[in-house]
């Protein structure tokens, strides 16, 4: 079985969490995972507290955040 592309794990549905990016259609927002990681919560604890999440979901969250942060900023002179 082929591994799911990390970015395929990030879903956006208008009827879930206001259309915000979530993990695999679950009602766990990307920003929730990022917030926990930023507060120093270990990945193992996140996975224990949310047993339906998988390690690749956390990797996908970080990859998605990195991609979102990599936008060019245009400045006028």
Short mmCIF file of the C-alpha atoms (twelve columns), coordinates in Angstrom:
data_MODEL
# 
_entry.id   MODEL 
# 
loop_
_atom_site.group_PDB 
_atom_site.id 
_atom_site.type_symbol 
_atom_site.label_atom_id 
_atom_site.label_alt_id 
_atom_site.label_comp_id 
_atom_site.label_asym_id 
_atom_site.label_seq_id 
_atom_site.Cartn_x 
_atom_site.Cartn_y 
_atom_site.Cartn_z 
_atom_site.pdbx_PDB_model_num 
ATOM 1  C CA . UNK A 1  0.000   0.000  0.000  1 
ATOM 2  C CA . UNK A 2  1.418   3.392  -0.977 1 
ATOM 3  C CA . UNK A 3  1.958   5.930  1.774  1 
ATOM 4  C CA . UNK A 4  -0.421  8.844  1.791  1 
ATOM 5  C CA . UNK A 5  1.204   12.069 0.622  1 
ATOM 6  C CA . UNK A 6  1.693   14.267 3.699  1 
ATOM 7  C CA . UNK A 7  -0.272  17.137 2.205  1 
ATOM 8  C CA . UNK A 8  -3.219  14.831 1.486  1 
ATOM 9  C CA . UNK A 9  -3.601  14.547 5.259  1 
ATOM 10 C CA . UNK A 10 -4.548  18.223 5.473  1 
ATOM 11 C CA . UNK A 11 -8.188  18.755 4.555  1 
ATOM 12 C CA . UNK A 12 -10.448 21.783 4.411  1 
ATOM 13 C CA . UNK A 13 -14.209 21.315 4.486  1 
ATOM 14 C CA . UNK A 14 -16.622 24.211 4.805  1 
ATOM 15 C CA . UNK A 15 -18.792 22.268 7.255  1 
ATOM 16 C CA . UNK A 16 -15.920 21.411 9.624  1 
ATOM 17 C CA . UNK A 17 -14.124 23.916 11.835 1 
ATOM 18 C CA . UNK A 18 -15.229 26.824 9.667  1 
ATOM 19 C CA . UNK A 19 -13.265 25.562 6.681  1 
ATOM 20 C CA . UNK A 20 -9.964  25.800 8.520  1 
ATOM 21 C CA . UNK A 21 -7.253  23.237 7.739  1 
ATOM 22 C CA . UNK A 22 -7.787  19.992 9.691  1 
ATOM 23 C CA . UNK A 23 -6.169  16.595 9.925  1 
ATOM 24 C CA . UNK A 24 -7.722  13.939 7.621  1 
ATOM 25 C CA . UNK A 25 -11.255 15.290 7.870  1 
ATOM 26 C CA . UNK A 26 -11.185 15.002 11.641 1 
ATOM 27 C CA . UNK A 27 -12.148 17.971 13.770 1 
ATOM 28 C CA . UNK A 28 -8.549  18.496 14.827 1 
ATOM 29 C CA . UNK A 29 -7.258  21.733 13.351 1 
ATOM 30 C CA . UNK A 30 -3.713  22.182 12.113 1 
ATOM 31 C CA . UNK A 31 -3.471  25.209 14.392 1 
ATOM 32 C CA . UNK A 32 -4.397  23.058 17.419 1 
ATOM 33 C CA . UNK A 33 -1.478  20.708 16.760 1 
ATOM 34 C CA . UNK A 34 0.888   23.607 16.077 1 
ATOM 35 C CA . UNK A 35 -0.177  25.322 19.276 1 
ATOM 36 C CA . UNK A 36 0.523   22.218 21.348 1 
ATOM 37 C CA . UNK A 37 3.930   21.777 19.737 1 
ATOM 38 C CA . UNK A 38 4.743   25.469 20.307 1 
ATOM 39 C CA . UNK A 39 3.887   25.042 23.987 1 
ATOM 40 C CA . UNK A 40 6.393   22.194 24.206 1 
ATOM 41 C CA . UNK A 41 3.954   19.284 24.303 1 
ATOM 42 C CA . UNK A 42 5.908   16.236 23.097 1 
ATOM 43 C CA . UNK A 43 4.606   14.502 19.975 1 
ATOM 44 C CA . UNK A 44 4.226   11.279 21.959 1 
ATOM 45 C CA . UNK A 45 1.849   13.016 24.373 1 
ATOM 46 C CA . UNK A 46 -0.220  14.469 21.526 1 
ATOM 47 C CA . UNK A 47 -0.522  11.012 19.975 1 
ATOM 48 C CA . UNK A 48 -1.461  9.503  23.327 1 
ATOM 49 C CA . UNK A 49 -4.106  12.195 23.994 1 
ATOM 50 C CA . UNK A 50 -5.509  11.897 20.455 1 
ATOM 51 C CA . UNK A 51 -5.218  8.156  19.677 1 
ATOM 52 C CA . UNK A 52 -6.835  8.569  16.249 1 
ATOM 53 C CA . UNK A 53 -3.898  10.722 15.106 1 
ATOM 54 C CA . UNK A 54 -0.832  9.171  13.480 1 
ATOM 55 C CA . UNK A 55 2.805   10.318 13.539 1 
ATOM 56 C CA . UNK A 56 2.531   11.355 9.878  1 
ATOM 57 C CA . UNK A 57 -0.333  13.703 10.836 1 
ATOM 58 C CA . UNK A 58 2.096   15.709 12.953 1 
ATOM 59 C CA . UNK A 59 4.669   15.663 10.138 1 
ATOM 60 C CA . UNK A 60 1.973   16.872 7.739  1 
ATOM 61 C CA . UNK A 61 1.032   19.677 10.126 1 
ATOM 62 C CA . UNK A 62 4.614   20.905 10.282 1 
ATOM 63 C CA . UNK A 63 5.096   20.602 6.516  1 
ATOM 64 C CA . UNK A 64 1.853   22.504 5.897  1 
ATOM 65 C CA . UNK A 65 2.897   25.281 8.292  1 
ATOM 66 C CA . UNK A 66 6.314   25.535 6.660  1 
ATOM 67 C CA . UNK A 67 4.746   25.826 3.224  1 
ATOM 68 C CA . UNK A 68 2.302   28.495 4.425  1 
ATOM 69 C CA . UNK A 69 5.150   30.522 5.940  1 
ATOM 70 C CA . UNK A 70 7.103   30.485 2.682  1 
ATOM 71 C CA . UNK A 71 5.207   33.208 0.850  1 
ATOM 72 C CA . UNK A 72 7.080   35.981 -0.877 1 
ATOM 73 C CA . UNK A 73 6.550   39.416 0.608  1 
ATOM 74 C CA . UNK A 74 6.390   42.185 -1.969 1 
ATOM 75 C CA . UNK A 75 7.412   45.630 -0.815 1 
ATOM 76 C CA . UNK A 76 6.874   48.849 -2.666 1 
ATOM 77 C CA . UNK A 77 9.866   51.187 -2.985 1 
# 
